[in-house]
Amino acid sequence: MSPVLKFLRLRSCDRTLLIKTYVLLGLVRLGLWLLPFKILQKWLVNFHQTSAYYQSPTLTKISRRTVGKVVWAVNISSRFMPGKVKCLARALVTQVLICRRGYEPELKIGVAKAEDHSLEAHAWVELQGQVIMGFVNDLSRFTPMPSFDSKI
């Protein structure tokens, strides 16, 4: 079945989520390329604060369905985005979308030394101590950098 047909067969709320995720992912990728990280981060905080979900209290119980839908949308959007979508863009979009649903995910950026002694970096998102985006088999070799001041 073609991707367009699959898309059209989705429920309207899933199509809307995919479209919003795709657009946000494109904007974040552009922002990472054009803007200093702090400015992009402030823009994302403002984007989150204008959401309809912003007024809701922080949720303590995780809805696996809600989190799963966001992760699904980011993964599908990344697959159809031109070029290779880096882990930082995927993590930032996941963080924003999860925040918009009332949760408090944590963006992690870690560094590790590669076998050729070069520096590698990886970004992932954790929610209540569980990795929800950016899991890799050797995640433990990355040393997380200190958290950023601003929360999305």
C-alpha positions as semicolon CSV with decimal commas, in nm:
position;residue;x (nm);y (nm);z (nm)
1;M;0,000;0,000;0,000
2;S;0,135;0,343;-0,091
3;P;0,232;0,590;0,185
4;V;-0,031;0,836;0,062
5;L;-0,306;0,576;0,086
6;K;-0,188;0,475;0,433
7;F;-0,193;0,839;0,536
8;L;-0,545;0,890;0,402
9;R;-0,670;0,582;0,588
10;L;-0,552;0,717;0,924
11;R;-0,796;0,870;1,167
12;S;-0,820;1,247;1,127
13;C;-0,655;1,309;1,467
14;D;-0,356;1,094;1,363
15;R;-0,327;1,275;1,029
16;T;-0,336;1,609;1,210
17;L;-0,069;1,494;1,457
18;L;0,152;1,375;1,169
19;I;0,117;1,702;0,979
20;K;0,191;1,914;1,289
21;T;0,487;1,694;1,378
22;Y;0,627;1,711;1,026
23;V;0,603;2,091;1,017
24;L;0,754;2,128;1,367
25;L;1,035;1,889;1,278
26;G;1,114;2,093;0,967
27;L;1,114;2,418;1,168
28;V;1,337;2,270;1,438
29;R;1,584;2,140;1,179
30;L;1,592;2,482;1,016
31;G;1,634;2,646;1,357
32;L;1,924;2,419;1,448
33;W;2,092;2,516;1,125
34;L;2,028;2,891;1,143
35;L;1,999;2,986;1,510
36;P;2,208;2,960;1,825
37;F;2,072;2,678;2,041
38;K;1,960;2,911;2,323
39;I;1,745;3,116;2,085
40;L;1,588;2,803;1,936
41;Q;1,524;2,675;2,287
42;K;1,349;3,002;2,384
43;W;1,134;2,979;2,070
44;L;1,036;2,624;2,162
45;V;0,947;2,733;2,517
46;N;0,724;3,006;2,373
47;F;0,572;2,756;2,131
48;H;0,490;2,525;2,418
49;Q;0,341;2,801;2,632
50;T;0,096;2,902;2,359
51;S;-0,051;2,552;2,341
52;A;-0,402;2,463;2,450
53;Y;-0,255;2,206;2,688
54;Y;-0,045;2,463;2,872
55;Q;-0,314;2,531;3,133
56;S;-0,338;2,166;3,237
57;P;-0,154;2,053;3,552
58;T;0,153;1,834;3,526
59;L;0,051;1,473;3,489
60;T;0,214;1,212;3,710
61;K;0,078;0,895;3,550
62;I;0,212;0,830;3,202
63;S;-0,034;0,737;2,930
64;R;0,161;0,493;2,717
65;R;-0,086;0,552;2,435
66;T;-0,028;0,928;2,436
67;V;0,350;0,896;2,454
68;G;0,345;0,619;2,194
69;K;0,147;0,834;1,950
70;V;0,399;1,118;1,981
71;V;0,696;0,885;1,933
72;W;0,518;0,725;1,635
73;A;0,452;1,066;1,477
74;V;0,814;1,178;1,521
75;N;0,947;0,851;1,377
76;I;0,714;0,860;1,074
77;S;0,780;1,231;1,012
78;S;1,155;1,171;1,032
79;R;1,131;0,891;0,778
80;F;0,964;1,117;0,519
81;M;1,169;1,432;0,592
82;P;1,428;1,509;0,321
83;G;1,781;1,439;0,436
84;K;1,886;1,261;0,752
85;V;1,710;1,381;1,065
86;K;1,958;1,401;1,352
87;C;1,885;1,282;1,704
88;L;1,880;1,636;1,848
89;A;1,599;1,750;1,618
90;R;1,399;1,435;1,693
91;A;1,454;1,476;2,067
92;L;1,355;1,844;2,068
93;V;1,033;1,777;1,876
94;T;0,947;1,486;2,103
95;Q;1,009;1,700;2,409
96;V;0,784;1,981;2,282
97;L;0,500;1,748;2,186
98;I;0,515;1,559;2,515
99;C;0,520;1,888;2,710
100;R;0,213;2,002;2,518
101;R;0,033;1,699;2,659
102;G;0,104;1,793;3,020
103;Y;0,413;1,585;3,093
104;E;0,763;1,697;3,195
105;P;1,013;1,512;2,975
106;E;1,383;1,573;3,009
107;L;1,610;1,638;2,714
108;K;1,944;1,464;2,758
109;I;2,254;1,532;2,553
110;G;2,546;1,303;2,613
111;V;2,899;1,278;2,486
112;A;3,132;0,982;2,442
113;K;3,474;0,916;2,299
114;A;3,467;0,706;1,984
115;E;3,717;0,429;1,905
116;D;3,912;0,671;1,684
117;H;3,929;0,911;1,985
118;S;3,690;1,159;1,826
119;L;3,401;1,301;2,025
120;E;3,050;1,170;1,963
121;A;2,726;1,321;2,086
122;H;2,374;1,185;2,118
123;A;2,042;1,334;2,228
124;W;1,751;1,150;2,381
125;V;1,437;1,220;2,582
126;E;1,349;1,065;2,915
127;L;1,013;1,069;3,085
128;Q;1,007;0,967;3,451
129;G;1,344;0,796;3,407
130;Q;1,248;0,599;3,095
131;V;1,398;0,669;2,753
132;I;1,109;0,746;2,516
133;M;1,305;0,879;2,217
134;G;1,662;0,823;2,108
135;F;1,735;0,487;2,268
136;V;2,048;0,319;2,134
137;N;2,202;-0,007;2,252
138;D;2,517;0,162;2,384
139;L;2,342;0,459;2,548
140;S;2,524;0,394;2,876
141;R;2,857;0,495;2,720
142;F;2,731;0,852;2,672
143;T;2,795;1,082;2,965
144;P;2,500;1,321;2,999
145;M;2,587;1,688;3,005
146;P;2,427;1,905;3,274
147;S;2,063;1,993;3,207
148;F;1,977;2,325;3,048
149;D;1,817;2,604;3,253
150;S;1,510;2,646;3,032
151;K;1,241;2,385;3,027
152;I;1,025;2,343;2,723
